[in-house]
Amino acid sequence: MFHIRFSWKHPYAWRTNLRILLPTPFSRWLTKGRDCQERGAEHAWYNHDGENSACYHCRIVRPGQLWKSS
């Protein structure tokens, strides 16, 4: 049911997994974590706007197309 990047072992993945399972109005109550790397985990990048990469699990947005290399 879940892709491997949404492992329950990741410190913020529980939020991502719950957002998948809950209806949209409830899933919006779950905010993203601060920074995956601060918690010893890797970021899972996605295409934020064609130029920047954002992490599925935390609020970090970085320049570049990092989702292509992950």
C-alpha positions in Angstrom: 0.0 0.0 0.0 2.9 2.4 0.8 5.8 3.2 -1.4 9.2 2.4 0.3 10.0 6.1 0.8 7.0 6.3 3.2 8.5 3.9 5.7 7.0 4.2 9.2 10.6 4.2 10.5 11.3 7.7 9.2 10.8 10.2 12.0 8.2 12.2 9.9 6.8 9.5 7.7 3.9 8.9 10.0 2.5 12.2 9.0 2.9 11.5 5.3 1.3 8.1 5.7 -1.7 9.5 7.7 -2.2 12.2 5.1 -2.6 9.4 2.5 -5.1 7.5 4.6 -7.2 10.4 6.0 -9.9 12.4 4.2 -8.5 15.7 2.9 -10.1 18.0 5.5 -8.5 16.0 8.3 -5.1 15.5 6.6 -4.6 19.3 6.4 -4.3 19.4 10.2 -1.1 17.4 10.1 1.8 19.8 9.5 5.2 18.9 8.1 8.2 18.4 10.3 11.1 20.9 10.7 14.0 19.1 9.0 14.6 15.4 8.3 18.4 15.8 8.6 18.2 17.2 12.1 16.5 13.9 13.1 19.1 11.8 11.3 16.9 10.9 8.3 17.2 11.5 4.6 14.9 13.8 2.6 12.5 12.4 0.0 12.4 15.0 -2.7 9.6 15.9 -5.1 9.2 18.5 -7.9 8.0 21.7 -6.1 7.8 24.1 -9.0 10.1 22.8 -11.8 13.1 24.6 -10.4 13.1 23.8 -6.7 12.9 20.5 -4.7 10.8 20.1 -1.6 10.8 17.2 0.9 7.6 15.1 1.3 8.2 14.9 5.1 9.5 18.3 6.2 9.3 22.0 5.3 12.7 22.1 3.5 12.8 23.5 0.0 16.1 23.6 -1.9 17.1 25.0 -5.3 17.7 22.4 -8.1 16.1 19.3 -9.4 17.1 17.0 -6.5 14.1 14.7 -7.1 15.8 13.5 -10.3 18.8 12.1 -8.4 16.8 10.5 -5.5 
